[in-house]
């Protein structure tokens, strides 16, 4: 099962995605969630590169 946990508050938003889907429709659900999440991160990174004095994006890769 894929779990998406979003926290919204005054001036902040946090989104955490974890889990894996291995059964339904040959993993297409997992691939779709990954594509949406990665697209959002890449878009934020590109925006930060255009406006470095206004936006900072930090993406860290963790090895588990």
C-alpha distances in whole Angstrom, upper triangle without the diagonal:
4,6,10,13,16,20,23,26,30,30,26,23,20,16,14,11,9,6,5,5,8,9,10,13,14,11,13,10,9,13,14,12,13,17,17,16,19,21,21,22,24,26,26,28,30,31,32,34,36,37,37,39,36,33,31,28,27,24,24,22,21,21,18
4,7,10,13,17,20,23,27,27,23,19,17,13,10,7,6,4,5,6,10,12,12,14,14,11,12,9,7,11,11,8,10,14,13,12,15,18,17,18,21,22,23,24,27,28,28,30,33,33,33,35,33,29,28,24,23,21,21,19,18,19,17
4,6,10,13,16,20,23,23,20,17,14,10,8,6,5,6,8,10,14,15,15,18,18,15,15,12,11,14,13,10,12,15,14,12,16,18,17,18,21,22,22,24,26,27,27,30,32,32,32,33,31,27,26,23,22,20,20,19,18,19,18
4,6,10,13,17,20,20,17,13,10,7,6,5,7,9,11,13,16,18,17,19,20,17,16,13,12,14,13,9,11,14,12,10,14,16,14,15,18,19,19,21,23,24,24,27,29,29,29,30,28,24,23,20,20,18,19,18,18,20,19
4,7,10,13,17,17,14,11,8,6,5,6,9,11,14,16,20,21,21,23,24,20,20,17,15,18,17,13,14,17,15,13,16,18,15,16,20,20,19,21,24,24,24,27,29,28,28,29,26,23,22,20,19,18,18,19,18,21,20
4,7,10,14,14,11,7,6,4,6,9,12,15,17,19,23,24,24,25,26,23,22,19,18,19,18,14,15,17,14,12,16,17,14,15,19,18,17,20,22,21,22,25,26,25,26,27,23,21,20,18,18,17,19,20,20,23,22
4,7,10,11,8,6,5,6,9,12,15,18,21,23,26,28,27,29,30,26,26,22,21,23,21,18,19,21,18,15,18,19,16,17,20,20,18,20,23,22,22,25,27,25,25,26,22,20,19,18,18,18,19,21,21,24,24
4,7,8,6,5,7,9,12,15,18,21,24,26,29,31,30,31,32,29,28,24,24,25,23,20,21,22,19,17,20,20,17,17,21,20,17,20,23,21,21,25,25,24,24,24,21,19,19,18,19,20,21,23,24,27,27
4,6,5,6,9,12,15,18,21,24,27,29,33,34,33,35,36,33,32,28,27,29,27,23,24,25,22,20,23,23,19,20,23,22,19,22,24,22,22,25,26,24,24,23,20,19,19,19,20,21,23,25,26,29,29
4,6,8,11,15,18,21,24,28,31,32,36,38,37,38,39,36,34,31,30,31,29,26,27,28,24,22,25,24,21,21,24,22,20,22,24,22,21,25,25,23,23,22,18,18,18,19,20,22,24,27,28,31,32
4,7,11,14,17,21,24,27,30,32,36,38,37,38,38,35,34,31,30,30,28,25,25,26,23,21,22,22,18,18,21,20,16,19,21,18,17,21,22,19,19,18,15,14,15,16,17,20,22,25,26,30,31
4,7,10,13,17,20,24,26,29,32,34,33,35,35,32,30,28,26,27,25,22,22,23,20,18,19,20,16,16,19,18,15,17,20,17,17,20,21,19,19,18,15,13,14,14,15,17,19,22,23,26,27
4,7,10,13,17,20,23,25,29,31,30,31,31,28,27,24,23,23,21,18,19,20,17,14,17,17,13,13,17,16,13,16,19,17,17,20,21,20,20,20,17,14,14,13,14,15,17,20,21,24,25
4,7,10,13,17,20,22,26,28,27,29,29,25,25,22,20,21,20,16,16,18,15,12,15,16,13,12,16,16,14,16,19,18,17,21,22,21,21,22,19,16,15,13,13,13,15,17,17,21,21
4,7,10,14,16,18,22,24,24,25,25,22,21,18,16,17,16,12,13,15,12,9,12,14,11,11,15,15,13,16,19,18,18,21,23,22,22,24,21,18,17,14,14,13,14,16,16,19,19
4,7,10,13,16,19,22,22,23,23,20,19,17,14,16,15,12,12,14,13,10,12,15,13,12,16,17,16,17,20,21,20,23,25,25,24,26,24,20,19,16,15,13,13,14,14,16,16
4,7,10,12,16,18,18,20,19,16,16,13,11,13,12,9,9,12,11,8,11,14,13,12,16,17,17,18,21,22,22,24,27,27,26,28,26,22,21,18,17,14,14,14,14,16,15
4,7,10,13,16,17,19,18,15,16,13,10,13,13,10,10,14,13,11,13,16,16,15,18,20,20,21,24,25,25,27,30,30,29,31,29,26,24,20,19,16,15,14,13,14,12
4,7,10,13,14,16,16,12,14,12,9,12,13,11,11,15,15,13,15,18,18,18,21,23,23,24,27,28,28,30,33,33,33,35,33,29,27,24,22,19,18,16,15,15,13
4,6,9,11,13,12,9,11,9,6,10,12,10,10,14,15,14,15,18,19,19,21,23,24,25,27,29,29,31,33,34,34,37,35,31,29,25,24,21,20,18,17,16,14
4,6,7,9,9,6,9,7,6,9,11,10,11,14,15,15,17,19,20,21,23,25,26,27,29,31,32,33,35,36,36,39,37,33,32,28,27,24,23,21,20,20,18
4,6,9,7,5,9,9,8,10,13,13,13,16,18,18,19,22,23,24,25,27,29,29,31,33,34,36,38,39,39,42,40,36,34,31,30,26,25,23,22,21,19
4,7,6,6,9,9,10,12,14,15,16,18,20,20,22,24,25,26,28,30,31,32,34,36,37,38,40,42,42,44,42,39,37,34,33,29,29,26,25,25,23
4,6,6,7,7,9,11,12,13,15,17,18,19,21,23,24,26,27,28,30,31,33,34,36,37,39,40,41,44,41,38,37,33,33,30,30,27,27,26,25
4,6,6,7,10,11,11,13,15,16,18,19,21,22,24,25,26,28,30,31,32,34,36,37,38,40,41,44,41,38,37,34,33,30,30,28,28,28,26
4,6,8,9,10,12,14,14,15,18,19,20,21,24,25,26,27,29,30,31,34,35,36,38,40,40,43,41,38,36,33,32,29,29,26,26,25,24
4,5,5,6,9,10,11,12,15,16,16,18,20,21,22,24,26,27,28,30,32,33,35,36,37,40,38,34,33,29,28,25,25,23,23,22,21
4,5,5,6,9,10,10,12,14,15,16,18,20,21,22,24,25,26,28,30,31,33,34,35,38,36,33,32,28,28,25,25,23,24,24,23
4,5,5,6,9,10,11,12,14,15,17,19,20,21,23,24,26,27,29,30,32,33,34,37,34,31,30,27,26,24,24,22,23,23,22
4,5,5,6,9,10,11,12,14,16,17,18,20,21,23,24,26,27,29,31,32,32,35,33,29,28,24,24,21,21,19,19,19,19
4,6,5,6,9,10,10,12,14,15,16,18,20,21,22,24,26,27,28,30,31,34,32,28,27,23,23,20,21,19,19,20,20
4,5,5,6,9,10,11,12,14,15,16,19,20,21,23,24,26,27,29,30,32,30,27,26,23,23,20,21,20,21,22,22
4,5,5,6,9,10,11,12,14,15,17,18,20,21,23,25,26,27,28,31,28,25,24,20,20,18,19,18,19,20,20
4,6,5,6,8,10,11,12,14,15,16,18,20,21,22,24,26,26,29,27,23,22,19,18,15,16,15,16,17,17
4,5,5,6,9,10,10,12,14,15,16,18,20,21,23,24,25,28,26,23,22,18,19,16,18,17,18,20,21
4,6,5,6,9,10,11,12,14,15,17,19,20,21,23,24,26,24,21,20,17,18,16,18,18,19,21,22
4,5,5,6,9,10,11,12,14,16,17,19,20,21,22,24,22,19,18,14,15,12,14,14,16,18,19
4,5,5,6,8,10,10,12,14,15,16,19,20,20,23,22,18,17,13,14,11,13,13,15,17,19
4,5,5,6,9,10,10,12,14,15,17,18,19,22,20,17,17,14,15,13,16,16,19,21,22
4,6,5,6,9,10,11,12,14,16,17,18,20,18,14,14,12,13,12,15,16,18,21,23
4,5,5,6,9,10,11,12,14,15,16,18,17,13,12,9,10,8,11,13,15,18,20
4,5,5,6,9,10,11,13,14,15,18,17,13,13,10,11,10,13,14,17,20,22
4,5,5,6,9,10,11,12,14,17,15,12,12,10,13,12,16,17,20,23,25
4,5,5,6,9,10,11,11,14,12,9,9,7,10,10,14,16,19,22,25
4,5,5,6,9,10,10,13,12,9,8,6,8,9,12,14,18,21,24
4,5,5,6,9,10,13,12,10,10,9,12,12,16,18,21,24,27
4,5,5,6,8,11,9,7,9,9,12,14,17,20,23,26,29
4,5,5,5,8,7,5,6,6,10,12,15,18,22,25,28
4,6,5,9,10,8,8,9,11,13,17,19,23,26,29
4,6,9,9,9,10,12,15,17,20,23,26,29,32
4,6,5,6,9,11,14,17,20,23,26,30,33
4,5,5,6,9,12,15,18,21,24,28,31
4,6,8,11,14,18,20,24,27,30,33
4,7,10,14,17,20,23,26,30,32
4,7,10,13,16,20,23,26,29
4,7,10,13,17,19,23,25
4,6,10,13,16,20,22
4,6,10,13,16,19
4,7,10,13,16
4,6,10,13
4,7,10
4,6
4
